[in-house]
Structure formats: C-alpha cells, structure tokens
Amino acid sequence: MSTYYYDFHIHSCLSPCADDDMTPNNIAGMGAICGLQIMALTDHNTAKNCPAFFAAAKRQGIIPVAGMELTTAEDIHLVCLFETLDEAMRFDEAVTARRLLVENKVEIFGKQMIMDGNDDVIGVDDWFLPMATTLSIEEAAALCVAHRGVCWPAHIDRPANGILAVLGAFPDDPPFGIAELNDPDTRETLCAQHSNLNDLMFVSGSDAHYLWDIREKCCSLEIDDEPYSSELVRRRLFEQLRAAAAAMEGYR
C-alpha cells in the first residue's frame, strides 16, 4: 500500500470562470510542484480538455483522471469521475445533449478554450458551460453510472451550488455514497448537523480556478499499487470509489 495525494476537483481554461493560465500543462506542472500524484480535471459540463490533460500529466508523472463538474437541473454541482478517458468522452457527449445552449459572453465570463497536449488552442465552446443542464440529481447520477463513472455532490460545505445549501438538507435516500468537502475541517460540524452524512466517504477537492488554488499535499488515499503502473493505480482508485458509492444501488 502506498499513500497517494490527490486533488479531484480542478478547472482548466475551458471553464469560463477559470484563469486563462489554467492550461493542461500548467495544471500538471503545478500539481507536480505541490507533490500531488493523482489529479482530476473537472470542467463545467464538459470533458473536452481531458485528452490534453492526460498528455500533459504523463510528462509530469501525474496520474490523470478524466472528469466533469456537472450542474444539475436543481443548480447543484456534482463531480463525475471516470476510470478511462473514453468513458469520460462518451459521458461528455451524453451531457452535451442535455445542456441548455446560451451563448457565452466572452467579454463578461471569459474564454472557453479547448487545447491540445501542447497547450495550443484547437477550439472554443461557444455556449456558456456553467448553465444548469436538464438532468435532475437522480438522472445525472444514473447517467454517470451508466458510463461506468462515480459521482458525488461537490463542495457540500459551501453555499454556492452545494447540495445542502440548495436543498436545505442531505437527502435521506441519496444516490451517493461519497461527498466532497472544500474544507475538510468542516466535516465534524456538518455531520453533527446532518446525521445522514455520517456513513459517507468524504473526499476533498480544491475547486481550483487559478494555479495558486491548487493545494499542496492535503488529502490522500492508501492504494495497493503493486506491481506498479499508472493504470493499476487508477483502477484500484476506482475500486475504492465504487465500493464507497454502494449507496447508488438503484442506479447500477
């Protein structure tokens, strides 16, 4: 077993609210400087910069995870992660069909740049990515699992787009066995306020929109990585996450 420091919630320059310097190579480079071994790219309602991030992470010795921060119809953010890049890109296609197409106002919200592995711009998304999709929480969870992904509510300890802030409580029968805390120190307080959180696995993510938001070694998981390969570590990681997500029985 080895200790792997991770960040499961990072935005690239494809998210309009993220800095233009959040290129795939800059993100991977900052992760290496911060001592991270596993990083997930989770742009708003898209995974189109994940292929470039995989190429950049490989050069830095980072184990990349393809993901997305999906906005549900209730305006709740979910982190959706996938074991393979192909699964993430198929999920991207499925989510694209459920997006509300409102033109992005670049002068207000910023660019939405799609890049290649060398940080060259190869396209843009013309439609405002953070808009709520037409997927309910239950539909989004089901769609993620149908694409062999694992998902959980993002930053439940924050008011903006957090499930507790939007719904006022954590559902008694949620399609989640995992929840994300932006600040791990809020766990005890939240569990005291919402007893049905006690059985969940908690993970943490920086929700980085700027390079300086990416945290140094903060949160870790113990992963059996013998005989070592990045594919094995990613597979064992998802075995842990899927086991913790057992509450999603109705969506398998």
Backbone as CSV, one residue per row, in Angstrom:
resi,resn,N_x,N_y,N_z,CA_x,CA_y,CA_z,C_x,C_y,C_z
1,MET,0.844,-1.189,0.000,0.000,0.000,0.000,0.889,1.252,0.000
2,SER,0.488,2.215,-0.797,1.221,3.477,-0.859,0.255,4.635,-0.679
3,THR,0.790,5.741,-0.191,-0.015,6.940,0.008,0.010,7.777,-1.262
4,TYR,-1.178,8.125,-1.731,-1.308,8.949,-2.930,-2.059,10.234,-2.578
5,TYR,-1.386,11.359,-2.783,-2.024,12.651,-2.565,-2.771,13.050,-3.833
6,TYR,-3.987,13.537,-3.643,-4.865,13.759,-4.794,-5.536,15.124,-4.733
7,ASP,-6.035,15.539,-5.871,-6.977,16.656,-5.984,-7.973,16.251,-7.055
8,PHE,-9.222,16.027,-6.660,-10.248,15.517,-7.565,-11.125,16.607,-8.174
9,HIS,-10.751,17.879,-8.037,-11.659,18.941,-8.493,-10.833,20.136,-8.960
10,ILE,-10.554,20.176,-10.258,-9.727,21.237,-10.836,-10.335,21.671,-12.169
11,HIS,-10.341,22.980,-12.397,-10.871,23.546,-13.641,-9.738,24.024,-14.544
12,SER,-9.929,23.839,-15.840,-8.969,24.359,-16.811,-9.533,25.628,-17.440
13,CYS,-8.775,26.162,-18.385,-9.192,27.376,-19.090,-10.406,27.151,-19.981
14,LEU,-10.910,25.933,-20.042,-12.167,25.679,-20.751,-13.359,26.145,-19.922
15,SER,-13.218,26.158,-18.608,-14.260,26.719,-17.748,-14.133,28.234,-17.791
16,PRO,-15.203,28.974,-18.108,-15.072,30.417,-18.296,-14.681,31.160,-17.034
17,CYS,-14.956,30.560,-15.881,-14.623,31.198,-14.608,-13.178,30.922,-14.191
18,ALA,-12.465,30.102,-14.957,-11.082,29.781,-14.633,-10.136,30.709,-15.389
19,ASP,-8.959,30.903,-14.816,-7.954,31.769,-15.398,-7.421,31.172,-16.706
20,ASP,-7.051,32.026,-17.634,-6.506,31.547,-18.910,-5.204,30.785,-18.722
21,ASP,-4.513,31.016,-17.607,-3.267,30.290,-17.333,-3.506,28.861,-16.867
22,MET,-4.774,28.479,-16.668,-5.084,27.100,-16.251,-5.080,26.186,-17.476
23,THR,-3.936,26.097,-18.110,-3.772,25.217,-19.265,-3.449,23.811,-18.761
24,PRO,-3.663,22.802,-19.584,-3.370,21.433,-19.135,-1.949,21.256,-18.615
25,ASN,-0.959,21.807,-19.318,0.423,21.649,-18.880,0.726,22.439,-17.614
26,ASN,0.171,23.636,-17.487,0.390,24.412,-16.263,-0.229,23.727,-15.054
27,ILE,-1.416,23.149,-15.234,-2.080,22.441,-14.138,-1.243,21.247,-13.690
28,ALA,-0.791,20.444,-14.665,0.016,19.274,-14.323,1.333,19.683,-13.675
29,GLY,1.939,20.744,-14.192,3.195,21.214,-13.617,3.023,21.700,-12.196
30,MET,1.955,22.446,-11.934,1.705,22.921,-10.573,1.394,21.756,-9.651
31,GLY,0.680,20.762,-10.154,0.408,19.584,-9.337,1.688,18.886,-8.910
32,ALA,2.634,18.774,-9.848,3.913,18.141,-9.529,4.663,18.955,-8.479
33,ILE,4.649,20.276,-8.617,5.307,21.139,-7.633,4.676,20.970,-6.254
34,CYS,3.357,20.779,-6.223,2.628,20.644,-4.960,2.719,19.240,-4.370
35,GLY,3.347,18.323,-5.068,3.518,16.977,-4.542,2.318,16.077,-4.723
36,LEU,1.455,16.394,-5.671,0.287,15.558,-5.933,0.675,14.398,-6.845
37,GLN,0.019,13.254,-6.629,0.236,12.107,-7.515,-0.969,11.806,-8.416
38,ILE,-2.164,12.196,-7.969,-3.394,11.960,-8.739,-4.139,13.285,-8.858
39,MET,-4.533,13.629,-10.085,-5.282,14.863,-10.309,-6.426,14.588,-11.276
40,ALA,-7.580,15.152,-10.982,-8.740,15.023,-11.869,-9.077,16.390,-12.453
41,LEU,-9.307,16.416,-13.755,-9.752,17.636,-14.420,-11.273,17.605,-14.499
42,THR,-11.920,18.650,-13.976,-13.386,18.644,-13.844,-13.960,19.988,-14.287
43,ASP,-13.940,20.248,-15.575,-14.514,21.491,-16.079,-16.039,21.441,-16.033
44,HIS,-16.637,22.616,-16.105,-18.100,22.721,-16.034,-18.746,22.078,-17.256
45,ASN,-19.501,20.990,-17.011,-20.351,20.358,-18.030,-19.609,19.951,-19.301
46,THR,-18.312,19.705,-19.195,-17.548,19.261,-20.356,-16.299,18.518,-19.902
47,ALA,-15.854,17.596,-20.764,-14.591,16.884,-20.521,-13.623,17.090,-21.678
48,LYS,-13.856,18.108,-22.491,-13.118,18.244,-23.754,-11.647,18.623,-23.585
49,ASN,-11.222,19.057,-22.408,-9.797,19.289,-22.203,-9.112,18.107,-21.511
50,CYS,-9.853,17.054,-21.240,-9.260,15.895,-20.580,-8.215,15.183,-21.453
51,PRO,-8.419,15.019,-22.772,-7.358,14.396,-23.573,-6.036,15.154,-23.488
52,ALA,-6.088,16.473,-23.541,-4.863,17.271,-23.427,-4.253,17.133,-22.041
53,PHE,-5.089,17.073,-21.031,-4.586,16.939,-19.670,-3.904,15.592,-19.466
54,PHE,-4.427,14.548,-20.055,-3.788,13.231,-19.957,-2.373,13.281,-20.534
55,ALA,-2.220,13.943,-21.673,-0.897,14.057,-22.287,0.045,14.881,-21.413
56,ALA,-0.451,15.982,-20.862,0.380,16.837,-20.017,0.759,16.149,-18.715
57,ALA,-0.201,15.445,-18.109,0.063,14.772,-16.832,1.116,13.682,-16.997
58,LYS,1.068,12.967,-18.104,2.049,11.903,-18.348,3.462,12.456,-18.316
59,ARG,3.669,13.636,-18.864,5.007,14.232,-18.891,5.479,14.623,-17.494
60,GLN,4.531,14.875,-16.585,4.878,15.298,-15.220,4.856,14.147,-14.226
61,GLY,4.553,12.941,-14.678,4.472,11.815,-13.754,3.235,11.841,-12.879
62,ILE,2.214,12.590,-13.297,0.941,12.671,-12.577,-0.007,11.621,-13.148
63,ILE,-0.754,10.940,-12.281,-1.792,10.010,-12.731,-3.062,10.825,-12.964
64,PRO,-3.486,10.963,-14.229,-4.643,11.810,-14.520,-5.951,11.038,-14.413
65,VAL,-6.995,11.753,-14.027,-8.349,11.204,-14.011,-9.229,12.164,-14.805
66,ALA,-10.015,11.612,-15.705,-10.917,12.422,-16.526,-12.229,12.619,-15.789
67,GLY,-12.700,13.855,-15.785,-13.937,14.115,-15.058,-14.679,15.336,-15.569
68,MET,-15.666,15.718,-14.798,-16.535,16.834,-15.140,-17.223,17.311,-13.872
69,GLU,-17.447,18.616,-13.755,-18.334,19.143,-12.720,-19.668,19.464,-13.396
70,LEU,-20.628,18.600,-13.174,-21.929,18.712,-13.834,-22.870,19.559,-12.983
71,THR,-23.613,20.427,-13.645,-24.631,21.228,-12.968,-25.997,20.623,-13.244
72,THR,-26.675,20.193,-12.197,-27.974,19.553,-12.365,-29.067,20.590,-12.618
73,ALA,-30.246,20.100,-12.935,-31.388,20.990,-13.161,-31.726,21.781,-11.911
74,GLU,-31.369,21.233,-10.738,-31.613,21.934,-9.466,-30.536,22.963,-9.164
75,ASP,-29.557,23.096,-10.061,-28.414,24.001,-9.901,-27.456,23.517,-8.809
76,ILE,-27.329,22.205,-8.699,-26.397,21.574,-7.762,-25.222,21.020,-8.556
77,HIS,-24.024,21.215,-8.040,-22.829,20.736,-8.719,-22.482,19.317,-8.267
78,LEU,-22.210,18.452,-9.240,-21.758,17.085,-8.986,-20.409,16.879,-9.653
79,VAL,-19.472,16.274,-8.925,-18.207,15.845,-9.515,-18.410,14.445,-10.077
80,CYS,-18.095,14.271,-11.354,-18.248,12.977,-12.030,-16.876,12.550,-12.551
81,LEU,-16.392,11.398,-12.102,-15.068,10.919,-12.496,-15.179,9.576,-13.211
82,PHE,-14.208,9.322,-14.106,-14.250,8.129,-14.946,-12.888,7.458,-14.967
83,GLU,-12.930,6.125,-14.987,-11.687,5.363,-14.947,-10.902,5.503,-16.239
84,THR,-11.597,5.631,-17.362,-10.905,5.759,-18.643,-11.308,7.047,-19.348
85,LEU,-10.415,7.505,-20.194,-10.690,8.705,-20.974,-11.846,8.478,-21.934
86,ASP,-11.926,7.307,-22.527,-13.013,7.009,-23.470,-14.378,7.107,-22.788
87,GLU,-14.471,6.588,-21.564,-15.745,6.659,-20.835,-16.125,8.105,-20.565
88,ALA,-15.142,8.910,-20.199,-15.417,10.326,-19.929,-15.890,11.050,-21.177
89,MET,-15.291,10.742,-22.318,-15.670,11.438,-23.543,-17.054,11.007,-24.036
90,ARG,-17.415,9.752,-23.795,-18.781,9.324,-24.131,-19.793,10.003,-23.205
91,PHE,-19.420,10.154,-21.931,-20.283,10.882,-20.990,-20.414,12.338,-21.425
92,ASP,-19.325,12.923,-21.888,-19.349,14.295,-22.390,-20.388,14.446,-23.496
93,GLU,-20.429,13.498,-24.409,-21.405,13.546,-25.495,-22.833,13.470,-24.961
94,ALA,-23.039,12.597,-23.966,-24.381,12.445,-23.403,-24.825,13.712,-22.678
95,VAL,-23.905,14.335,-21.960,-24.246,15.564,-21.231,-24.477,16.714,-22.199
96,THR,-23.694,16.770,-23.265,-23.860,17.835,-24.257,-25.294,17.871,-24.783
97,ALA,-25.891,16.707,-24.934,-27.271,16.636,-25.434,-28.279,17.174,-24.426
98,ARG,-27.864,17.328,-23.161,-28.777,17.810,-22.113,-28.406,19.205,-21.615
99,ARG,-27.500,19.864,-22.314,-27.131,21.227,-21.930,-28.130,22.240,-22.473
100,LEU,-28.293,23.348,-21.759,-29.071,24.476,-22.238,-28.118,25.405,-22.971
101,LEU,-28.391,25.686,-24.225,-27.456,26.415,-25.065,-27.727,27.909,-25.007
102,VAL,-26.951,28.577,-24.180,-26.976,30.038,-24.063,-25.598,30.531,-24.476
103,GLU,-25.557,31.462,-25.393,-24.287,31.915,-25.939,-23.398,32.507,-24.849
104,ASN,-22.137,32.101,-24.858,-21.177,32.640,-23.899,-20.811,34.075,-24.272
105,LYS,-20.844,34.955,-23.291,-20.421,36.339,-23.492,-18.972,36.446,-23.007
106,VAL,-18.061,36.328,-23.955,-16.641,36.252,-23.626,-16.178,37.466,-22.852
107,GLU,-16.687,38.637,-23.211,-16.239,39.866,-22.557,-16.660,39.927,-21.092
108,ILE,-17.655,39.130,-20.713,-18.125,39.106,-19.327,-17.603,37.881,-18.585
109,PHE,-17.750,36.711,-19.192,-17.455,35.465,-18.479,-16.076,34.897,-18.781
110,GLY,-15.486,35.270,-19.896,-14.171,34.748,-20.241,-14.234,33.709,-21.343
111,LYS,-13.063,33.367,-21.843,-12.944,32.407,-22.938,-13.226,30.993,-22.447
112,GLN,-13.556,30.133,-23.368,-13.764,28.711,-23.083,-12.911,27.936,-24.081
113,MET,-11.615,27.796,-23.763,-10.630,27.316,-24.725,-10.408,25.806,-24.613
114,ILE,-10.502,25.135,-25.755,-10.163,23.716,-25.864,-8.729,23.630,-26.373
115,MET,-7.898,22.848,-25.689,-6.476,22.804,-26.011,-6.013,21.400,-26.366
116,ASP,-4.839,21.340,-27.003,-4.201,20.052,-27.229,-3.124,19.845,-26.164
117,GLY,-2.391,18.758,-26.278,-1.413,18.422,-25.253,-0.235,19.351,-25.168
118,ASN,-0.104,20.268,-26.130,0.967,21.263,-26.113,0.465,22.639,-25.701
119,ASP,-0.747,22.696,-25.201,-1.376,23.953,-24.785,-1.684,24.888,-25.949
120,ASP,-1.788,24.340,-27.140,-2.243,25.139,-28.276,-3.768,25.097,-28.321
121,VAL,-4.391,26.242,-28.593,-5.850,26.314,-28.677,-6.305,25.668,-29.980
122,ILE,-7.164,24.662,-29.859,-7.677,23.964,-31.042,-9.169,24.193,-31.247
123,GLY,-9.775,24.958,-30.347,-11.195,25.245,-30.488,-11.710,25.988,-29.276
124,VAL,-12.956,26.389,-29.352,-13.633,27.024,-28.230,-15.039,26.450,-28.143
125,ASP,-15.626,26.547,-26.976,-17.041,26.211,-26.823,-17.807,27.528,-26.795
126,ASP,-18.692,27.711,-27.749,-19.412,28.982,-27.895,-20.569,29.128,-26.921
127,TRP,-20.964,28.012,-26.252,-22.132,28.049,-25.379,-21.682,28.060,-23.923
128,PHE,-22.321,28.891,-23.116,-21.916,29.109,-21.723,-21.982,27.801,-20.940
129,LEU,-20.825,27.316,-20.543,-20.732,25.978,-19.966,-21.368,25.818,-18.582
130,PRO,-21.284,26.786,-17.661,-21.813,26.537,-16.310,-23.334,26.511,-16.199
131,MET,-24.060,26.739,-17.301,-25.511,26.703,-17.228,-26.001,25.355,-16.703
132,ALA,-27.087,25.372,-15.935,-27.687,24.125,-15.465,-28.100,23.270,-16.658
133,THR,-27.895,21.968,-16.528,-28.386,21.036,-17.542,-29.859,20.710,-17.246
134,THR,-30.449,19.885,-18.087,-31.819,19.442,-17.846,-31.852,18.148,-17.037
135,LEU,-30.707,17.712,-16.518,-30.618,16.472,-15.747,-30.899,16.719,-14.272
136,SER,-31.856,16.009,-13.709,-32.074,16.073,-12.265,-30.918,15.376,-11.555
137,ILE,-30.853,15.522,-10.248,-29.804,14.840,-9.483,-29.835,13.342,-9.767
138,GLU,-31.020,12.758,-9.696,-31.149,11.315,-9.896,-30.768,10.918,-11.322
139,GLU,-31.200,11.713,-12.306,-30.858,11.410,-13.693,-29.363,11.546,-13.946
140,ALA,-28.761,12.565,-13.360,-27.322,12.765,-13.545,-26.532,11.612,-12.944
141,ALA,-26.912,11.185,-11.740,-26.232,10.059,-11.099,-26.385,8.795,-11.931
142,ALA,-27.576,8.563,-12.437,-27.827,7.374,-13.250,-27.026,7.411,-14.543
143,LEU,-26.953,8.570,-15.176,-26.212,8.708,-16.421,-24.718,8.481,-16.199
144,CYS,-24.214,9.006,-15.096,-22.797,8.815,-14.764,-22.479,7.337,-14.572
145,VAL,-23.287,6.659,-13.791,-23.055,5.240,-13.530,-23.208,4.422,-14.805
146,ALA,-24.134,4.812,-15.670,-24.314,4.105,-16.938,-23.073,4.182,-17.816
147,HIS,-22.250,5.207,-17.579,-20.992,5.351,-18.304,-19.805,4.897,-17.456
148,ARG,-20.089,4.071,-16.440,-19.087,3.471,-15.556,-18.327,4.505,-14.741
149,GLY,-18.989,5.633,-14.462,-18.369,6.658,-13.647,-18.821,6.593,-12.205
150,VAL,-18.201,7.430,-11.396,-18.579,7.610,-9.996,-18.806,9.099,-9.785
151,CYS,-19.892,9.452,-9.100,-20.154,10.875,-8.891,-20.547,11.144,-7.451
152,TRP,-20.391,12.408,-7.064,-20.769,12.837,-5.719,-21.041,14.342,-5.726
153,PRO,-21.814,14.828,-4.764,-22.077,16.260,-4.679,-20.813,17.026,-4.315
154,ALA,-20.573,18.112,-5.034,-19.372,18.917,-4.837,-19.556,19.910,-3.700
155,HIS,-18.443,20.255,-3.078,-18.341,21.304,-2.045,-19.647,21.483,-1.250
156,ILE,-20.045,20.423,-0.547,-21.305,20.489,0.202,-21.217,21.459,1.373
157,ASP,-20.017,21.898,1.705,-19.817,22.842,2.814,-19.828,24.292,2.358
158,ARG,-20.165,24.524,1.090,-20.198,25.888,0.581,-21.612,26.246,0.134
159,PRO,-21.964,27.538,0.203,-23.333,27.930,-0.155,-23.623,27.895,-1.647
160,ALA,-22.632,28.200,-2.473,-22.878,28.280,-3.911,-22.926,26.889,-4.533
161,ASN,-24.106,26.500,-5.005,-24.307,25.248,-5.742,-24.013,23.994,-4.929
162,GLY,-23.998,24.109,-3.605,-23.837,22.942,-2.742,-25.190,22.307,-2.456
163,ILE,-25.220,20.998,-2.338,-26.489,20.300,-2.170,-27.187,20.696,-0.865
164,LEU,-26.423,20.929,0.189,-27.044,21.320,1.463,-27.643,22.718,1.367
165,ALA,-26.942,23.617,0.695,-27.444,24.982,0.575,-28.681,25.042,-0.315
166,VAL,-28.693,24.260,-1.384,-29.813,24.312,-2.336,-31.041,23.593,-1.789
167,LEU,-30.841,22.384,-1.230,-31.984,21.582,-0.764,-32.310,21.824,0.709
168,GLY,-31.371,22.363,1.450,-31.594,22.594,2.875,-31.256,21.403,3.740
169,ALA,-31.029,20.254,3.141,-30.697,19.027,3.871,-30.111,18.036,2.886
170,PHE,-29.436,17.013,3.418,-28.931,15.952,2.567,-30.025,14.914,2.416
171,PRO,-30.335,14.466,1.213,-31.444,13.520,1.016,-31.289,12.279,1.881
172,ASP,-32.404,11.763,2.394,-32.365,10.563,3.234,-32.016,9.314,2.433
173,ASP,-32.356,9.308,1.151,-32.056,8.153,0.309,-31.329,8.638,-0.938
174,PRO,-30.105,9.141,-0.759,-29.414,9.779,-1.884,-28.767,8.755,-2.806
175,PRO,-28.555,9.122,-4.063,-27.828,8.242,-4.975,-26.320,8.425,-4.853
176,PHE,-25.848,8.704,-3.641,-24.433,8.972,-3.418,-23.949,8.270,-2.158
177,GLY,-22.733,7.749,-2.219,-22.087,7.225,-1.028,-20.856,8.021,-0.670
178,ILE,-20.617,9.100,-1.435,-19.440,9.947,-1.280,-19.905,11.402,-1.331
179,ALA,-19.208,12.269,-0.618,-19.475,13.702,-0.704,-18.152,14.446,-0.627
180,GLU,-18.117,15.599,-1.272,-16.894,16.398,-1.286,-16.997,17.574,-0.321
181,LEU,-15.932,17.777,0.426,-15.777,18.952,1.273,-14.689,19.824,0.678
182,ASN,-14.977,21.092,0.497,-13.921,22.004,0.075,-12.924,22.215,1.202
183,ASP,-13.436,22.272,2.421,-12.603,22.393,3.621,-12.809,21.153,4.477
184,PRO,-11.836,20.245,4.534,-12.006,19.007,5.306,-12.327,19.230,6.777
185,ASP,-11.970,20.394,7.299,-12.205,20.666,8.718,-13.675,20.902,9.043
186,THR,-14.533,21.017,8.025,-15.962,21.241,8.275,-16.711,19.935,8.509
187,ARG,-16.030,18.811,8.379,-16.713,17.507,8.437,-17.462,17.304,9.745
188,GLU,-16.806,17.523,10.863,-17.434,17.238,12.157,-18.688,18.081,12.365
189,THR,-18.609,19.351,12.021,-19.757,20.242,12.190,-20.924,19.814,11.305
190,LEU,-20.644,19.501,10.035,-21.712,19.113,9.122,-22.355,17.795,9.531
191,CYS,-21.539,16.841,9.986,-22.100,15.551,10.405,-22.967,15.707,11.646
192,ALA,-22.621,16.649,12.510,-23.444,16.908,13.694,-24.781,17.523,13.295
193,GLN,-24.776,18.320,12.236,-25.999,18.972,11.767,-26.853,18.066,10.894
194,HIS,-26.210,17.137,10.192,-26.905,16.245,9.250,-26.422,14.825,9.511
195,SER,-27.134,14.104,10.347,-26.672,12.790,10.799,-26.530,11.787,9.659
196,ASN,-27.292,11.974,8.571,-27.208,11.012,7.475,-25.942,11.183,6.631
197,LEU,-25.069,12.119,7.016,-23.774,12.232,6.360,-22.741,11.291,6.960
198,ASN,-23.029,10.763,8.147,-22.010,10.036,8.900,-21.506,8.782,8.205
199,ASP,-22.331,8.160,7.382,-21.919,6.915,6.738,-21.250,7.128,5.386
200,LEU,-21.081,8.375,4.978,-20.497,8.656,3.671,-18.971,8.642,3.729
201,MET,-18.360,8.376,2.590,-16.938,8.622,2.404,-16.787,10.086,2.015
202,PHE,-15.847,10.777,2.633,-15.601,12.174,2.285,-14.299,12.295,1.514
203,VAL,-14.340,13.068,0.452,-13.142,13.426,-0.279,-13.063,14.946,-0.288
204,SER,-11.933,15.456,-0.716,-11.775,16.904,-0.771,-11.203,17.298,-2.120
205,GLY,-11.579,18.473,-2.578,-11.050,18.998,-3.823,-10.851,20.493,-3.700
206,SER,-9.857,20.998,-4.379,-9.546,22.426,-4.261,-10.533,23.299,-5.025
207,ASP,-11.212,22.728,-6.032,-12.059,23.521,-6.930,-11.228,24.654,-7.526
208,ALA,-9.997,24.320,-7.899,-9.049,25.340,-8.355,-9.497,25.970,-9.668
209,HIS,-9.502,27.306,-9.672,-9.746,28.075,-10.888,-8.511,28.883,-11.275
210,TYR,-7.548,28.967,-10.367,-6.278,29.633,-10.592,-5.162,28.681,-10.154
211,LEU,-3.988,28.835,-10.742,-2.893,27.929,-10.423,-2.573,27.924,-8.946
212,TRP,-2.677,29.086,-8.304,-2.346,29.155,-6.881,-3.424,28.519,-5.988
213,ASP,-4.567,28.162,-6.582,-5.596,27.458,-5.800,-5.261,25.987,-5.599
214,ILE,-4.417,25.428,-6.475,-4.083,24.009,-6.369,-3.290,23.796,-5.079
215,ARG,-3.785,22.910,-4.244,-3.217,22.760,-2.912,-1.992,21.844,-2.895
216,GLU,-1.085,22.154,-1.985,-0.008,21.223,-1.714,-0.595,20.008,-1.004
217,LYS,0.240,18.998,-0.780,-0.224,17.754,-0.181,-1.220,18.020,0.939
218,CYS,-2.445,17.592,0.727,-3.505,17.861,1.700,-4.263,16.577,2.012
219,CYS,-4.859,15.986,1.000,-5.702,14.809,1.200,-5.108,13.622,0.450
220,SER,-5.245,12.442,1.046,-4.609,11.266,0.454,-5.475,10.028,0.622
221,LEU,-5.157,9.016,-0.172,-5.763,7.694,-0.079,-4.647,6.663,-0.086
222,GLU,-4.880,5.557,0.615,-3.948,4.437,0.573,-4.387,3.500,-0.540
223,ILE,-3.474,3.220,-1.474,-3.806,2.414,-2.652,-2.769,1.314,-2.813
224,ASP,-3.256,0.107,-3.038,-2.386,-1.032,-3.323,-1.898,-0.904,-4.771
225,ASP,-0.613,-0.633,-4.957,-0.110,-0.318,-6.290,0.945,-1.298,-6.802
226,GLU,0.962,-2.499,-6.263,1.943,-3.497,-6.727,1.287,-4.521,-7.663
227,PRO,1.937,-4.852,-8.782,3.131,-4.229,-9.368,2.758,-2.901,-10.014
228,TYR,3.533,-1.877,-9.804,3.133,-0.515,-10.128,2.891,-0.287,-11.618
229,SER,1.811,0.391,-11.904,1.570,1.054,-13.187,0.515,2.107,-12.926
230,SER,0.515,3.151,-13.732,-0.489,4.204,-13.533,-1.891,3.658,-13.773
231,GLU,-2.026,2.730,-14.720,-3.335,2.133,-14.988,-3.822,1.333,-13.785
232,LEU,-2.900,0.619,-13.121,-3.284,-0.148,-11.941,-3.733,0.778,-10.817
233,VAL,-2.994,1.852,-10.583,-3.366,2.793,-9.518,-4.742,3.385,-9.793
234,ARG,-4.980,3.762,-11.058,-6.283,4.340,-11.388,-7.386,3.300,-11.205
235,ARG,-7.130,2.052,-11.599,-8.140,1.001,-11.423,-8.423,0.754,-9.947
236,ARG,-7.380,0.684,-9.128,-7.574,0.451,-7.698,-8.266,1.644,-7.033
237,LEU,-7.960,2.836,-7.504,-8.654,4.022,-7.004,-10.144,3.893,-7.244
238,PHE,-10.528,3.489,-8.450,-11.950,3.400,-8.764,-12.609,2.222,-8.057
239,GLU,-11.851,1.205,-7.748,-12.416,0.133,-6.922,-12.812,0.679,-5.559
240,GLN,-11.961,1.524,-4.982,-12.294,2.147,-3.694,-13.517,3.048,-3.815
241,LEU,-13.529,3.872,-4.838,-14.634,4.822,-5.001,-15.952,4.104,-5.261
242,ARG,-15.917,3.067,-6.079,-17.158,2.333,-6.367,-17.663,1.611,-5.124
243,ALA,-16.748,1.097,-4.307,-17.169,0.441,-3.068,-17.841,1.449,-2.145
244,ALA,-17.288,2.656,-2.077,-17.870,3.684,-1.218,-19.191,4.193,-1.768
245,ALA,-19.365,4.092,-3.066,-20.588,4.582,-3.708,-21.684,3.530,-3.731
246,ALA,-21.596,2.548,-2.848,-22.578,1.459,-2.837,-23.993,1.953,-2.609
247,ALA,-24.158,3.156,-2.080,-25.499,3.709,-1.867,-26.208,3.953,-3.193
248,MET,-25.498,3.858,-4.288,-26.113,4.117,-5.582,-26.713,2.851,-6.184
249,GLU,-27.143,1.928,-5.333,-27.616,0.617,-5.802,-28.696,0.732,-6.871
250,GLY,-29.583,1.676,-6.714,-30.684,1.798,-7.664,-30.267,2.317,-9.015
251,TYR,-28.974,2.709,-9.140,-28.522,3.324,-10.385,-27.439,2.510,-11.072
252,ARG,-27.210,1.288,-10.608,-26.173,0.454,-11.227,-26.727,-0.200,-12.505
